Amino acid sequence: MPMQKSSNRTKLRNFRNPVFKRRQKGSQHRLAQGELGSDTQDQIPNTKSRLFVVWGVLMVAGLGLAINLYHLQIVRGAKLTEKARNQQMVNLRPFMPRRPVVDRNNNVLAIDRPVYTLYAHPKLFDKSNEAIAQQLAPILAKDAAELVKVFQSKKSGIVLDASLPEEISDRVTSLSLNGLELISKYSRYYPAEDLVADVVGYVNVDRRGQAGVEYSQEKLLERSVQTVRLSRSGNGMLKPDYAPEGFMHFDDLRLQLTIDTRLQRAARAALKQQMEKFNAKRGAVIVMDALDGSLLALVSQPTYNPNEYSRADISLFKNWTVADLYEPGSTFKPLNVAIALENGVIKADDIFNDSGSIKVANYTIQNAMLNGYGRISIAQILQNSSNIGMVKIIQRLQPSVYYNWLERLGLGQTVDTDLPFEVGGRLKSQEEFIASPIEPATTSFGQGFSLTPLQLVQMHGALANGGKLVTPHVIRGLIDSKGQMHYSPNRTTPRQIFSASTAQKVVEMMETVVSEGTGKPSQIPGYRIAGKTGTAQKASSSGGYLSNAKITSFVGILPVESPRYVVLALVDEPKGANAYGSTVAAPIVKSVMEALIPIEKIPPSRD
């Protein structure tokens, strides 16, 4: 037993001895190395292989990245830069209002004004539909009960008004109601409504002119504007700091017309009165200053309101004084007298015998009243509108010479004017005209050919201005807010057709029509007026003439001692047994001239 204890103590001392412990660990460590050495040596090549693989992958990736960067930066660099710039920039063409249209006295006839589309979103109302309707109804001039029904039809996006004027939109805004939305836009507005619609015309929803000067003068009315490039932020908002200076500024130019709205209004009133009296189909009045061809008034009835053009008959969009042809009848006789005088085949004091009828080829021509006037002067031929006298005058002219003069006057051609949709007159071919004796005969009293009312005014202008054929026009030019002219159209130089003495002789003969003949209803005390009536048959589309349809007309020139103004009135298809140029059209011209005299400050005649 003692020996056993001693042995145990020895073991215990050895266990606690650090030296023994280190040796023991060392021997264990050497044992472990001896046991694992072969496995470690096998794993070293594998680790190197992995390193080479990773290095290879990194090198290939780096090479690929370098190639891609070269492709992006060098090969595609310019295109990508441009693409990025396009994403950061935007091409903007600012909206520019059309230029206003004004009359000769600067009264506005057409202008762009802001209007608003009013939307309702009932789901956003913070009041009842009834309460909202009660507040909106008086402003929108609508029934409150109807508005409630409209609010109940949809939850959002209800259009209450598509073109709300600015003053009305301000009243809506002042209500401070949730659920209402106002979207602004520009709309063309015509303050004179239908007064000058046949001259001004209108623009459609795409803001393109469709009639009148809105159509023919599109380039003058559209302000020129250049597209600008603006920078925008990441959220798409434009950066105004980068906008070119003054790119939103526009000129204050306006298109001024030669039309006088005061005279236009007087002409329309006189025309409408006679049309209603005789239950006519349509009518027109044209007033021209023969010195330069400027049109002071151009009225056509019926007409339309350009603010509500969608409700109008589309046939009204073309002004029939420039777009429709008619046979002028007796109003063309003074021009034939001028042609004969200019060619020396007649003298102003020549006398002709009117027996009431005359035979030309296989045709018999008669006067309108089926009676003869006996021995009559050229002035009396015009006074009584003698067809027989006119045939005998023109028979003194060679047909070829007569035809050439008709062409010099512009028959068969289009009038050079700034109004759109003009059509050329119709005249038989020279071969047909010369070969058939009836053609010169019927042309002598205004039948067998056709022209537009505007062209007839142009021709009578040559009698009023000393023999020159001027260009009828309504455009004066572009003026600024101070009245300074910045642009005026270049017009054709007036052509001398008749001598001044011939023109004056014919005007004085036309004066006797007013003082002694069929034009008496156009007389104005204290003023010498020249004129000529016309009651022409209407040509049928199938040939010949309509038995129950005619056009009555009267053309006047004022004042005789110093001719300047030409006034033409036409009334198409007046009804009644007493419907003639003298009873229907002449009173219109008188009313127009009575308005023209104070406007143009025309002094009374000395005689």
Secondary structure, DSSP 8 states (H G I E B T S, - for coil): -HHHHHHHHHHHHHHH-HHHHHHHHHHHHHHHHHHHHHHHHHHHHHHHHHHHHHHHHHHHHHHHHHHHHHIIIIISHHHHHHHHHHHHEEEE--------EE-TT--EEEEEEEEEEEEE-GGG-SS-HHHHHHHHHHHHT--HHHHHHHHHH-SS-EEEEEEEEHHHHHHHHHT--TTEEEEEEEEEE-TTTTTTHHHH--B-TTS-B-SHHHHHTHHHHS-----EEEEB-TTS-B-GGGS-TTTT-----EEEES--HHHHHHHHHHHHHHHHHTT-SEEEEEEEETTTTEEEEEEEES---GGGGGGS-GGGGS-HHHH--B--GGGGHHHHHHHHHHTTS--TT-EEEE-SEEEETTEEEE-TTS---EEEEHHHHHHHT-HHHHHHHHTTS-HHHHHHHHHHHTTTS----SSSS----B---HHHHHH-THHHHHHHTT-S-BB-HHHHHHHHHHHHTTSEE---B-EEEEE-TT--EEE-------EE-S-HHHHHHHHHHHHHHHHTSTTGGG--TT---EEEEEEEEEE-TTSSEEEEEEEEEEEEEE-TTS--EEEEEEEES--STT--IIIIIHHHHHHHHHHHHHHHT------
